[in-house]
Amino acid sequence: RIYSSVMQNEVLSAFAVLFVTVKRSLFADPARARLANDCKSSYIKKYGITARHFNAVKVGLEGNIASAKTLQRLRVKTLQHKIESIEHFLKKGSKKDPRVVHQKKRRLACLTARLHRLEEDISQGKVHLCFGSKKLFWAQFALLANGYQSFEEWNEEWRGSRSNSFFLLGSKDETAGNQSATASVQEDGRISLRIRLPDAFQRYWK
């Protein structure tokens, strides 16, 4: 936890917004897979960030993608289990309520289609990321039911959720282990945190 002034909080919030903007842009870049390093210079120039900042965004995004792929495999197992359970139910006999059987068949078709789409995504190495969480994204379509009085209220929380943190990459050969963020203990025992801001933020000191 840190205690910051209004201006410091504004700058840190803008930092998080910038980092998430770069991350979303890099994720959507169709050339990302083969140009992860080649596109570094263009991103540095476009967004006014340092090479270390770009590396931090790239590593963070790779972590998000790896987590999404792990979740895909877990979802496959879950869907397969649900499909097998319904198929077992339908094989038990014809004495069951026709309406229940009909609903089970519809459910089976939906689960099977979902499984096929997921397996296709896995085979193509495709992942879907929602920056800000899917739950909050879908809340905009039922504002009152989700505790929002207006779309503007939801949108404010949505923007905050999409940019509520940022990650700064370090290395053991850098000063204090991180050239982008360095903490030092002061004489009074408090910790001073120095953060290397993007060049794009020069406007804050004009």
Buried (B, 14 or more C-beta within 10 A) or exposed (E): EEEEEEEEEEBBBBBBBBBBBBBBBBBEBEEBEEEBEEBBEEBBEEBBBBEBBBBBBBEBBEEBBEEBBEEBEEBBEEBEEBBEEBEEBEEEEEEEEEEEEEEBEEBBEEBBEBBEEBBEBBEEEEBEBEBBEEEBBEBBEEBEEEEBEEEEEBEEBBEBBBBEEBBBBBEEEEEEEBBBBBEEEEEEEEEEEEBBBBEBBEEEEE
